[in-house]
Amino acid sequence: MKVAVIGAGHMGRYHAQKFARCAELVGVLDADRARAEVVAGEVGCAVLSELPDEVHAAVVSVPTDRHHEVALGCLRRGLHVLVEKPIATTVAEADELIAAATKSGVVLMVGHVERYNRAFQALCERMQRPVFVEAERLAGFKQRGAEVDVVLDLMIHDLDLASALARAEISGITACGFRVLTSEIDIANARIEFANGCVANLSASRVSQAPVRKLRVFEPGQYVSADLQEASLRYVRQADGKIEQNEERHGGGDALATQAAAFVAAAAGKAAVQSTGEEGRRSLELALHIGRLVRERLERFE
């Protein structure tokens, strides 16, 4: 599988490292050639000025507002595409990418990398009927990613995970948020109700002192507290009138490398596509709706 990475920024560099180990990394392409040269030198591949004909697949790791343009060009060329989250900036753009992938008969996969966190995968296998999901995702401020709000930048990870856990359609959403260091939403909270009765309460901030990636999931008879950063789980359940607790660690994994391998396998027809374009569209639509609710609330009080 011959792969090219488009975008040699923070995430593009990591993608190049992972794909150099699980595929034939043909090269790295970036508008800033000097930046591409640094990444290419690290992984031992070529610096590209355009995609060569022999490439089978592309990893799109450019700024979010260019996802649609770059990914669409690749799909129309018949390339399999892994595009960083969010899939695009509008639902219409996401629909166009999905349609282009279908027409070309290629794989379109979205980089919701937390799906490949070993702790989350273990949690999913154990929890059968979640009734309440609580997520907290905090990060320090970085200029990278500031072209979109915190919902599209950070909360979208947990929107994807909560939807995967609930396994039901959404029946109601309320949200609030605030601007702090940028003209966009920097802190947000959303409460999502699903048709099967499950409720998710999600919080995200990109103006915090320390990074946090916590997830708590409750179901009848037990709950689990997950630290996705440390890949650890703590289960609490009642048995014979007593409270039992046990902890599990699922460290040693590399979610980005696992995602890269899953993409290569899907593109080669050896495995089902995970985190599909349709799932990426669902998370995008939900994130955009939450962003609209927050802005409407801010307009009432500003």
N, C-alpha and C positions, 0 to 999 in steps of 0.2 A: 504494500500500500504506500504509494508516494504522496506525501503530505506537504503542504506549504502553510506557514503561519503568516497571516496578514495582520500587522500591528506588532511592534516590538517594544511596547510599553511595559508597565508593571506585570500585567497578566500574560501578555504575549511572550515575555521572557520565560515565565514559568511553563507555558504551554510548549514552547520550543524545547525546553529541557525534557519534558515528559514524552513528547512525540519522538524525540531523538532516540528513545529507548524502546518504543513499541512499534515503530514504523520507519520507513525511509524518509527522513526529513530532507526534502529537496532544497528548501531555503526559507529565508525570512524576508518579508517585504514590508517596508515602512516609508512613509513620506519623508521622514527624517533618516536619510541614508546612514549617517554616522551612528545613530542609535541602532539601526539594523545591523551594522557591522560589528558592534559590540556583542550583540546577542549571537550572531552567526559565528563569531570567533569563539564564544564560550561553548557552543554545541558542535562546532565543526561542520557547518553547512554553508551554502552559498548565500550571498546577498542578492535578492531579486529586484529587478526594476519592473517586471511584469510576470504573470504566471505562465510558466512553460507548458507546452501541450501535454507533456507526459504526466502532469500532476493528476491524481485521482480525487484528492480531497483537500479542502481548505479549512483552516481554523480562523475564524473572524474575531479578532481581539482589538478592534479599533474603538474609539469613543462611541458611546451609545447612539448618538445622533447620526452616526454613519453606518450602523449595523445593517439597515435596510438596503442602502445603496450598494454596499460591498457584497453582502450575502446574496442579494438578488443577481448581481453579475456572475457570481460563482455558480449559482444554481442553474442559471440559463445556459452556462457552458457545459452543464452536465456533471458538475463536481458535487460530491458529498460535502456537506457543510456542518461544522460544529460552530455555532455562534454563541458568544458570551451572553449571559443574561443582562438585561431583559432582551427578549428576541428582537424588539424594535421599539420605536417610541409611540406608535399608534396601533390600534387594532387593525386598521385597514392595511398598514404596512405588513403586519404579521400575516394577515390573510393572503397577501400577495406572495410572501415568501413560501407559505404552505402550498399555495396553488402552483408556484414555479417548481417546487420540489416534486410534487405529484406529477406534473407534466413531464419533467425530465426523468422521473423514475429513480430519484436519488434520495439519500438519507438527509433529513434535516433534524439536527439534534441541538438542544439548547443547554447551555452550560450552567444548569442548576446543580452546582458541585456538591452541595450538602446532601443530596440524594445518595452520594457515594461515601459519606461518613460512616465508618464501621459502627459507631455507637447508634446512629439513627437507624441503620439497617437492622441491627439487633433489636432495637426498640420496636420497630415495625413488625417483626416476626412474633414478638411476645404479646403486644397489645391487640386485642381482638375487637373491642367495642368502645373506643374513646368517647367520653361524654364531655370532657373539658380539656382544652389544650391551651397552655400558657407559654408564651415565648418572649424572651428578652434578648435583644441584639444591640449592643452598644459598641461604639468605636470612637477613637479620637478623630478630630477633624483633619482631612487631607484634601488638597485641591483636586486630586485625582477623583473623578466621579462626581464632582460638584456641578457638572453640567445638567444633572438631573436631581430630583428631590430625594430625600432619605427613603421614601417608600419604594421608589424604583431602584435605588442604590443598595439598600440593606434589607428593608422589610420584605421585599419580594422573595428572598430566600425562605422566610418563615411562612409566607402565604403559600408557597409551593409545598412545604412540608405539612402544614396544617390541612391543606386540601387532600394531600396523599393519605393522611391519617384518618380524616373524617369520612372519605369515600362517599360523599353525598353532594347534592347541589346546594348552593347558597340560597338562604331564604331571607336574610336581612343583614345590613351592615350599618354601624355607626362609627364615627371616627373623629379625632381631634388632632391638632398638631400646631407647631409654632415655628416661626423663623427666628434664628438666633445669630448666626454668623454669616449667612448668605441671604440672598433675596428669595431663595427657595425654602421649602419645608425642611428643617433640620432635626426636628423631634416629632414623632407621630405615634399615636396609639389607635388601634382598630379593634372593634368587637365584631366578630363574624358569627352569625347563626346559620347552621346547616339544616337542611330539611329533615334529617334524621334525629334532630335534637341536640347534636353536638354543638358546642360553643367554643370559639377560639378567641383569646385575648392576646393581642400581639403589640409589643412596644419596640420601637427602634429609635436610636439616636446616633448622630455622627458628630456630636460635640461633647463626648464624655471623656473622662480622664483615663479609663482603662478599658480594654476590650472585654466584652462579655458575650457569650453565645450559649444561653441557657434555654432549655425546653423542658416543660413539665406536662405530663399526660396522665389524666385520671380516667379510670373506668371502674365499673362495679367490682369491688373486691380488692383493688390494688391501684397504686399509682407509681409512676417512675419519674425521677428527676434526672435529667441528662445535661451534662456539661459537654457540649459538642466541641469545645475548644480542647478539652482534655481527653475527649473520647471516653468518658466514664458515665456509668449508669448506677443509680441507687433505687432499688425496688422496695416498696413498703406494701405489705399485705396483712390481712387478718386471717389467722388460722387457729381454730379451736379456742376462740376467745382471746388469743394473744396476738400482739403485733410482731411480725417478723420483718427484718430488714436484711438485705444483702446487696453488696456492691459488685459491680463488674467493670473491668477495664478493657477497652477494645483499641488500645494504642498500637502503634507500629504500622498503621495503615497510611496510605497516601491517597486521599480522595481524588486529587487532580490526576494522578497517574492512573487510578482505577477508571476514572471518567474517560481518559484518553484511550485506554485499552478497550473500553466498552464501545466507543465510537468506531474504532478501527474494526472491531468484530462485527458491528452492525453494518458498516460500509462494505465489508467483505461478504455479507450475507450469512454470517456464521452465528448471529445472535439477533434477538429482537431489539428494536430501537428503544432506548430508554430516554426519558425526558424529551418527549417528542415535540415537534413544532406546535401541535395542538395543545399540549400541556403548557408550553411556554406562552402561547396565546392566552390561555385561561389565567395564568398568573399575571400577565401583563394587563389584561382587562380588569382584573380585580385591583391591581395596584393603581391603575389610572382612575378607577372609580373612587378609591379611598382618597387619592390625591385631590379629586374634585370636591369631595365632601369636606376635606380639611380646608381647602381654599374658600369654599362657600361660608364656612364657619368663621374663618379669619376676616372675611369681608364684613361680616355682621358686627364684629367687635373692634376692628381697627379704625 
